[in-house]
C-alpha cells in the first residue's frame, strides 16, 4: 500500500536532515512546506485527469489541429504529431480516428507547421514532378497492355470458332 502524504513528507525531510544540519524550526517549516507541496500535487493530479477529460470533449475537431500542436480528442494531450503508437493506446488506427472525428482521410494528424515543412521539403526534392511522371508511365503501360490483350483475345475467339466448326463438321 502507498505511503500517506505525511509519511512521504517526513521521509523527504529526514533525508534532508542527514545531508545538512537543520534547526527544529527549519525542520518544521520544511515539513509543512513539503506537505503542502505534496497536497497541491495530489489535488492537481486528481483534478488534472478530470480536467483533461473535460477539455478533450470541449474542443472541436477543427480546432484540435493548430499551428504548433495537435490535441488528441480522446485524452486531451498535446503533440506535434499523433503517432500510431499513441492512437493504439486508445484502441484506434489513424483511419478510425479520422472517421470518428470527421476528418478527411487525407488529413495529416500533425501540427500545421510540421505538415507545411514536409510539403516544402517534398517540393524541393521534386516529388510532385516525379509523381506526375510515374502516373503517366503507368497509364502508358496500362494502355499498351490493353492493346496487347485485344489481339490475343481476338486470336483466341478465332481459334475457338475454328475448333467448334471442325467439331460440328465431324
C-alpha positions in Angstrom: 0.0 0.0 0.0 1.2 3.5 -0.7 2.5 6.0 1.8 0.4 8.8 3.2 1.4 12.4 2.4 2.7 12.9 6.0 4.9 9.8 5.7 6.2 11.0 2.3 6.9 14.5 3.6 8.7 13.1 6.7 10.9 10.8 4.5 11.9 13.8 2.4 12.8 16.0 5.3 14.6 13.1 7.1 16.9 12.7 4.1 17.5 16.5 4.0 18.4 16.4 7.7 21.0 13.7 7.1 22.8 15.8 4.4 22.8 19.1 6.3 22.3 20.4 9.8 18.8 21.9 10.4 17.3 23.5 13.5 13.9 22.5 14.9 12.2 25.5 13.3 13.8 24.8 9.9 12.7 21.2 10.1 9.1 22.2 11.0 9.0 24.8 8.3 10.4 22.4 5.7 8.0 19.7 6.8 5.0 22.0 6.4 6.1 23.4 3.0 6.8 19.9 1.7 3.5 18.5 2.9 1.7 21.5 1.3 3.5 20.9 -2.0 2.6 17.2 -1.9 -1.0 18.1 -1.2 -1.0 20.5 -4.2 0.5 17.9 -6.4 -2.1 15.3 -5.4 -5.0 17.6 -6.0 -3.6 18.7 -9.3 -3.1 15.1 -10.3 -6.7 14.2 -9.3 -8.2 17.3 -10.8 -5.9 17.2 -13.9 -7.2 13.8 -15.0 -10.8 15.0 -14.8 -9.9 18.4 -16.3 -8.2 16.7 -19.3 -11.3 14.6 -20.0 -13.5 17.7 -19.9 -11.0 19.7 -22.0 -10.8 16.8 -24.6 -14.5 16.9 -25.2 -14.8 20.7 -25.1 -12.5 21.3 -28.1 -13.9 20.9 -31.6 -12.1 18.6 -34.1 -11.4 21.5 -36.5 -9.7 23.4 -33.7 -7.7 20.4 -32.4 -5.1 20.8 -35.3 -3.2 24.0 -34.6 -0.1 25.7 -35.9 2.4 24.1 -33.5 0.4 21.3 -31.9 -2.4 18.8 -32.3 -4.6 17.9 -29.4 -5.7 14.3 -29.1 -9.5 14.4 -28.9 -9.5 11.1 -27.0 -7.4 12.2 -24.0 -6.7 15.9 -24.4 -2.9 15.5 -24.6 -0.9 17.9 -26.9 1.6 16.5 -29.5 3.4 17.7 -32.6 2.0 14.5 -34.3 -0.5 11.8 -33.3 1.6 8.7 -33.7 0.2 5.3 -34.4 1.5 4.1 -31.0 -0.5 6.8 -29.2 -3.6 6.1 -31.2 -3.2 2.4 -30.5 -3.3 3.2 -26.7 -6.9 4.4 -27.4 -7.6 1.3 -29.5 -7.8 3.3 -32.7 -5.9 3.4 -36.0 -5.3 6.7 -37.9 -8.2 5.9 -40.3 -10.6 5.1 -37.4 -9.6 8.3 -35.6 -10.2 10.4 -38.7 -13.6 8.8 -39.3 -14.6 9.1 -35.7 -14.0 12.8 -35.6 -15.0 13.7 -39.1 -11.5 14.4 -40.6 -10.7 13.8 -44.2 -8.9 10.5 -44.8 -6.1 12.5 -46.3 -5.8 14.9 -43.4 -2.4 14.6 -41.7 -2.6 14.1 -38.0 0.2 16.5 -37.1 0.7 20.2 -36.4 0.2 22.5 -39.4 3.8 23.8 -39.2 5.1 20.2 -39.4 2.8 19.4 -42.3 3.9 22.6 -44.1 7.6 21.8 -43.6 7.1 18.3 -45.0 5.3 19.7 -48.1 8.1 22.2 -48.7 10.8 19.5 -48.3 8.9 17.3 -50.8 8.6 20.1 -53.3 12.3 20.8 -53.0 13.1 17.2 -53.7 10.9 17.3 -56.8 8.2 14.8 -55.6 5.2 16.4 -57.4 7.0 16.2 -60.8 8.3 12.7 -60.2 4.8 11.6 -59.2 3.3 13.0 -62.4 6.0 11.2 -64.4 5.2 7.9 -62.7 1.5 8.2 -63.2 2.0 9.0 -66.9 4.2 5.9 -67.3 1.7 3.7 -65.5 -1.1 5.0 -67.8 1.1 4.2 -70.9 1.9 0.8 -69.6 -1.8 0.0 -68.9 -2.8 1.2 -72.5 -0.1 -0.9 -74.0 -1.3 -3.9 -72.0 -4.8 -3.4 -73.2 -3.7 -3.2 -76.9 -1.7 -6.4 -76.5 -4.6 -8.1 -74.8 -7.1 -7.2 -77.6 -5.4 -9.1 -80.5 -4.7 -12.1 -78.2 -8.4 -12.2 -77.3 -9.4 -12.0 -81.0 -7.0 -14.8 -81.8 -8.5 -17.0 -79.0 -12.0 -16.4 -80.3 -10.9 -17.3 -83.9 -9.3 -20.5 -82.6 -12.4 -21.3 -80.6 -14.8 -20.8 -83.5 -12.5 -22.8 -85.8 -12.5 -25.6 -83.3 -16.2 -25.5 -82.9 -16.6 -25.5 -86.7 -14.4 -28.6 -87.0 -16.4 -30.4 -84.3 -19.7 -29.5 -86.0 -18.3 -30.8 -89.3 -17.5 -34.3 -87.8 
